[in-house]
Amino acid sequence: TLYDAFTETNVTGKTYVAYLFAHDAGGFGSTGTDNVISCGSFTCPGSGGVDVNLGYEPQWILTKKISGTENWNTWDTMRGWALTQQAFLAPNNSNAEVSYSGTDYFYPTATGFRLNSSFGLIGDYIYIAIRKGPMKTPTVGTSVFSPVAYTGTSVTRDITGVGFPLDMNLTMDRATHTYNVLSDRLRGLTCDGVSVQQPQLRTNATDAEALITNGINGTSSSAMGGYTLYNAYSQMNASPDTYISYNFRRAPNFFDEVCYTGTGSAMTL
């Protein structure tokens, strides 16, 4: 119902478009009962932070502060909404995308999202969140797993032929086998060499996770079917070494990933 005095959306003679989201409608997934869109509110205190439980991992969110003046902000996992990376756009203005590189600021979790007060977003907010897909068991293997062999060039280039936006990449140097590099979207798969650093693990070493620049970019123009390798990334693009790249997409009953912090006690992931 629109009331006659509501001049923002009910002026005589004006034409409008309304975008309607099916909050908690269900009807999706293998059982047909899963929800894909949630609308709600939360409060982030001045210290600590807040965990919001959606019952699923989101891939896109729109937030708006209601306790004070602040832009509408959109975040998504394709551009870089991860444990160590945050990139947002404000749809209410013409500003360029803003990117942050920092651990534990604002990121999706297995059951919703986490916002820490140190990120500066403090107060009362409303949000719309959309669930990460796919939600059904894949029927074709190539839709979730794709190995790609290539030769390093030491020149920035796109690795194509993956066939889907990758969620995890494991690349091995076949010539020297010095580096087995593991990257994934949940921890951060964007690396523009300027404002964002990328987490890297090596499966053939006991080293702790390292943050690198000028590495692999899973949010570039080729990201829908591959990724970009930068010229300086000798671990995955040294000429003339040969490489094998194993690419995975998260899907039910195939492959999943959860980031968590240990507690020293029994816990459920």
Residue pairs with C-beta under 8 A, 6 or more apart in sequence:
2 9
2 10
3 10
4 10
9 16
21 37
21 39
21 128
22 36
22 37
23 37
23 38
23 39
24 35
24 37
24 38
25 35
25 36
25 37
26 32
26 33
26 34
26 35
27 33
27 34
28 34
28 35
28 36
28 131
28 135
29 135
29 136
30 135
30 136
30 137
30 252
34 56
34 131
34 135
35 55
35 56
35 131
36 130
36 131
36 133
36 135
37 128
37 129
37 130
37 131
38 54
38 55
38 58
38 127
38 128
38 129
39 126
39 127
39 128
39 129
40 52
40 126
40 127
40 129
41 66
41 124
41 125
41 126
41 127
42 50
42 52
42 115
42 124
42 125
42 127
43 50
43 123
43 124
43 125
44 50
44 115
44 117
44 121
44 122
44 123
44 125
45 117
45 122
46 117
46 122
47 117
48 116
48 117
49 114
49 115
49 116
49 117
49 118
50 114
50 115
51 109
51 112
51 113
51 114
52 112
52 113
52 114
52 115
52 127
53 111
53 112
54 111
54 112
54 113
54 129
54 131
55 111
55 112
56 111
56 112
56 131
56 132
57 108
57 109
57 110
57 111
57 112
57 131
57 132
58 108
58 112
58 113
58 129
58 130
58 131
58 132
59 76
59 77
59 78
59 108
59 130
59 131
59 132
59 133
60 74
60 75
60 76
60 77
60 129
60 130
61 74
61 75
61 76
61 81
61 108
61 113
61 127
61 128
61 129
61 130
62 72
62 73
62 74
62 91
62 127
62 128
62 129
63 72
63 73
63 75
63 121
63 125
63 126
63 127
64 70
64 71
64 72
64 73
64 125
64 126
64 127
65 121
65 123
65 124
65 125
66 123
66 124
66 125
66 126
67 123
67 124
67 125
68 123
70 121
70 123
71 90
71 92
71 93
72 90
72 91
72 92
73 88
73 89
73 90
74 88
74 89
74 90
74 91
75 81
75 86
75 87
75 88
75 106
77 108
77 132
77 185
77 186
78 165
78 219
78 223
79 87
79 97
79 190
79 219
80 86
80 87
80 99
80 188
80 189
80 190
80 196
80 219
81 87
81 88
81 106
81 107
81 108
82 107
82 108
82 185
82 186
82 187
82 188
82 189
82 190
83 103
83 104
83 107
83 186
83 187
83 188
83 199
83 259
84 101
84 102
84 103
84 187
84 188
84 197
84 198
84 199
84 211
85 99
85 100
85 101
85 188
85 190
85 196
85 198
86 99
86 100
86 102
86 105
86 106
86 107
86 119
87 97
87 98
87 99
87 100
87 190
87 196
88 97
88 98
89 95
89 97
89 98
99 190
99 192
99 195
99 196
100 119
100 195
100 196
101 195
101 196
101 197
101 211
102 119
104 114
104 116
104 118
105 115
105 116
105 118
105 119
106 113
106 114
106 115
106 116
106 119
106 121
107 113
107 114
108 132
108 186
109 259
110 258
110 260
110 269
112 129
113 129
115 121
132 250
134 249
134 251
134 252
135 252
136 251
136 252
137 251
137 252
137 253
137 254
138 144
138 251
138 254
142 163
143 163
143 164
143 249
143 251
144 164
144 248
144 249
144 250
144 251
144 254
144 255
145 246
145 247
145 248
145 249
145 254
145 255
146 161
146 162
146 163
146 164
146 247
147 244
147 245
147 246
147 247
148 159
148 161
148 162
148 226
148 244
148 245
148 247
149 242
149 243
149 244
149 245
150 159
150 242
150 243
150 245
151 239
151 240
151 241
151 242
151 243
152 236
152 237
152 238
152 239
152 240
152 241
152 242
152 243
153 237
153 239
154 231
154 234
154 237
154 238
154 239
155 231
155 237
155 239
156 228
156 229
156 230
156 231
157 228
157 229
157 237
158 220
158 221
158 222
158 226
158 227
158 228
158 229
159 222
159 226
159 227
159 228
159 229
159 245
160 222
160 225
160 226
161 225
161 226
162 225
162 226
162 227
162 247
163 225
164 224
164 225
164 247
164 249
165 218
165 223
165 224
165 225
165 249
166 185
166 189
166 218
166 223
166 226
166 227
166 247
166 248
166 249
167 184
167 185
167 186
167 248
167 249
167 250
167 255
167 257
168 182
168 183
168 184
168 185
168 247
168 248
168 250
168 255
168 257
169 181
169 182
169 183
169 184
169 189
169 216
169 218
169 227
169 245
169 246
169 247
169 248
170 180
170 181
170 182
170 203
170 245
170 246
170 248
171 179
171 180
171 181
171 216
171 236
171 243
171 244
171 245
171 246
172 179
172 180
172 181
172 243
172 244
172 246
173 179
173 180
173 235
173 236
173 238
173 241
173 242
173 243
174 241
174 242
174 243
174 244
175 241
175 242
176 241
177 204
178 235
179 202
179 204
179 235
179 236
180 202
180 203
180 204
180 205
181 200
181 201
181 202
181 216
181 235
181 236
182 200
182 201
182 202
182 203
183 189
183 198
183 199
183 200
183 201
183 215
183 216
183 218
184 257
185 218
186 257
186 259
187 199
187 209
187 259
188 196
188 197
188 198
188 199
189 198
189 216
189 217
189 218
189 219
189 227
190 196
190 198
190 217
190 218
190 219
191 197
191 198
191 212
191 213
191 214
191 215
191 216
191 217
191 230
192 217
193 213
193 214
193 230
193 232
197 211
197 212
197 213
198 211
198 212
198 213
198 215
198 216
199 209
199 210
199 211
200 209
200 210
200 211
200 212
200 215
200 235
201 207
201 209
212 233
214 230
214 231
214 232
214 233
215 229
215 230
215 233
215 235
215 236
216 227
216 228
216 229
216 230
216 233
216 236
217 223
217 227
217 228
217 229
217 230
218 227
220 227
220 228
221 228
222 228
229 236
229 237
230 237
231 237
236 243
236 245
237 243
248 255
249 255
250 256
250 257
258 269
260 267
260 269
